Amino acid sequence: MAEFPLKEAIDGKDVELEWMPFELRPYPNKTLKPEEHYLQSTWKQSVYPMAERMGVKIVLPDVSPQPYTHLAFEGYQYAKEQGKGNEYNDHMLKVFFQRGLDIGDVEILTMLAGEIGLDQGEYRRALETRKYKEAHQQALNHAYNEVDIKAVPTFIVGDRVVPGMRSKEALEQIILSEMDFPDEGMSCGVDGC
């Protein structure tokens, strides 16, 4: 859902967008069970109404327990090398939150990689050999320890770390300030205008 206002905010601007890995519940932490009442309640009270307002189709995946995502993120590293990193992440989010597929299963991940034109044999070998495990661990280390991300979504715009959902207008203001453009009209400083 964070993608909707972000794409609107960057439209027409010279901005590069890159989705980065972040595991909310990495192994060995327990993952969620969608049949639990509190999770059903949270989705009914918060997620579904927000998604409806934004026109985003989303469902609470019924895979239980929800999968660990390290293999999907290792697959992202492969996709990124092939120039399809953002397309891959977008596809994985959609198949999990719209089709309810188990993105922790190598068979399903391989099929999904093929759906966006990645070589399924190479992709599967990369997952089975854990070729991108270290690259994924480095990305997680960056997120957890260097940037101190605690939640999703979190936006990094220039040097600013911005946690939580933001409106198109808020994101646009942050982006413009990082691009050194004034928000409105002319700006004056101590050296004049």
C-alpha positions in Angstrom: 0.0 0.0 0.0 2.9 2.3 0.5 3.8 2.0 -3.1 0.6 3.9 -4.2 1.4 7.3 -2.7 5.1 6.8 -3.4 4.6 6.3 -7.1 2.4 9.4 -7.2 5.0 11.4 -5.3 7.8 10.6 -7.7 5.8 10.9 -10.9 7.6 13.3 -13.3 10.7 13.6 -11.0 14.2 12.4 -11.7 14.1 9.9 -8.8 15.4 6.4 -8.7 13.3 3.9 -6.8 14.8 0.7 -5.3 13.0 -1.7 -3.0 15.3 -3.2 -0.4 15.0 -6.4 1.6 13.7 -6.3 5.2 12.5 -9.3 7.2 10.1 -8.4 10.0 10.3 -11.8 11.5 13.5 -13.6 10.4 14.2 -17.1 11.3 14.1 -18.3 14.2 11.4 -15.8 15.2 7.8 -17.2 14.9 5.9 -16.0 11.9 2.2 -15.0 12.0 -0.7 -17.3 11.8 -3.5 -15.7 9.8 -6.2 -17.6 11.7 -5.4 -15.8 15.0 -8.1 -13.5 16.1 -5.9 -10.4 16.7 -4.5 -10.6 13.2 -7.9 -11.0 11.6 -9.2 -8.1 13.7 -6.2 -5.8 12.8 -6.7 -6.4 9.1 -10.5 -5.8 9.3 -10.1 -2.6 11.3 -7.0 -1.1 9.7 -5.6 -2.8 6.7 -8.7 -3.5 4.6 -10.2 0.0 5.1 -6.9 1.7 4.2 -6.5 -0.5 1.1 -10.1 0.2 0.0 -9.5 4.0 0.3 -6.4 3.6 -1.8 -7.9 1.3 -4.3 -5.4 -1.5 -3.5 -6.5 -5.1 -3.8 -5.1 -7.0 -0.8 -6.0 -10.1 1.2 -4.5 -11.5 4.4 -2.7 -14.6 3.0 -4.0 -17.8 4.5 -0.6 -19.6 4.4 -0.2 -20.7 8.0 2.2 -20.1 9.6 3.2 -17.4 7.2 6.5 -18.2 5.4 10.0 -17.1 6.2 11.0 -14.8 3.4 14.8 -15.2 3.2 14.7 -17.4 0.1 12.4 -14.9 -1.7 14.8 -12.1 -0.7 17.8 -14.2 -1.9 15.9 -14.5 -5.1 15.6 -10.7 -5.2 19.4 -10.5 -5.3 19.5 -12.8 -8.3 16.7 -10.7 -10.0 18.5 -7.5 -9.2 21.6 -8.9 -11.0 19.4 -9.6 -14.0 18.0 -6.0 -14.0 14.6 -7.0 -12.7 14.9 -6.3 -8.9 12.0 -3.9 -8.6 9.8 -5.9 -10.9 10.6 -9.0 -8.9 9.7 -7.4 -5.6 6.5 -5.9 -7.0 5.5 -9.4 -8.3 6.3 -11.1 -5.0 4.2 -8.7 -3.0 1.3 -9.1 -5.4 1.4 -12.9 -5.4 1.6 -13.0 -1.6 -0.9 -10.3 -0.8 -3.3 -10.9 -3.7 -3.0 -14.5 -4.6 -2.0 -15.8 -1.2 0.9 -18.0 -2.5 3.6 -19.4 -0.2 6.7 -17.3 -1.1 8.8 -19.5 1.2 8.5 -22.5 -1.1 11.3 -23.0 -3.7 8.8 -24.5 -6.2 6.5 -21.6 -6.1 9.3 -19.0 -6.1 10.8 -20.6 -9.2 7.4 -20.5 -11.0 7.0 -16.9 -10.0 10.5 -16.0 -11.2 9.6 -17.5 -14.6 6.4 -15.4 -14.7 8.6 -12.2 -14.9 11.0 -13.7 -17.4 13.8 -14.9 -15.2 15.6 -18.1 -16.1 13.9 -20.7 -13.8 16.9 -23.1 -13.8 19.4 -20.5 -12.8 17.0 -19.0 -10.3 16.3 -22.4 -8.7 20.1 -23.2 -8.5 20.8 -19.9 -6.9 18.2 -20.6 -4.2 19.2 -24.3 -3.7 22.9 -23.4 -3.3 22.1 -20.3 -1.3 24.4 -18.3 -3.7 22.9 -15.0 -2.5 22.7 -15.7 1.2 25.6 -13.5 2.1 24.4 -10.6 -0.1 21.0 -10.9 1.6 22.6 -11.0 5.0 24.6 -7.8 4.2 21.4 -6.1 3.1 19.6 -7.1 6.3 22.6 -5.9 8.3 22.4 -2.5 6.6 18.7 -2.3 7.3 18.8 -3.5 10.9 22.1 -2.0 12.1 23.3 0.8 9.8 19.9 2.4 9.1 18.1 1.1 12.2 14.9 0.2 10.4 12.3 -1.2 12.8 9.1 -1.3 10.7 7.6 -1.4 7.2 7.2 0.7 5.3 10.3 2.8 5.8 11.4 5.2 3.1 15.0 6.3 2.7 15.1 9.6 0.8 18.6 10.9 0.4 19.9 10.9 4.0 16.5 10.9 5.6 14.9 7.8 7.1 11.1 8.1 7.1 9.2 5.3 8.9 5.5 4.6 8.4 2.9 5.3 5.8 3.0 8.7 4.3 0.7 10.6 2.0 1.7 11.5 -1.5 2.0 15.1 -0.4 4.3 14.3 2.6 6.5 12.1 0.4 6.7 14.7 -2.3 7.7 17.4 0.3 10.5 15.1 1.6 11.7 14.3 -1.9 11.8 17.9 -2.9 13.6 19.0 0.2 16.3 16.3 -0.5 16.6 17.5 -4.1 17.3 21.0 -2.8 14.3 22.4 -4.4 12.1 24.8 -2.4 8.6 23.5 -1.6 6.9 26.6 -3.0 8.2 29.8 -4.6 11.5 31.4 -4.0 13.6 30.7 -0.9 15.9 33.1 0.8 18.9 32.5 3.1 21.5 34.5 5.1 23.3 35.3 1.8 20.3 36.6 0.1 17.7 35.3 -2.4 
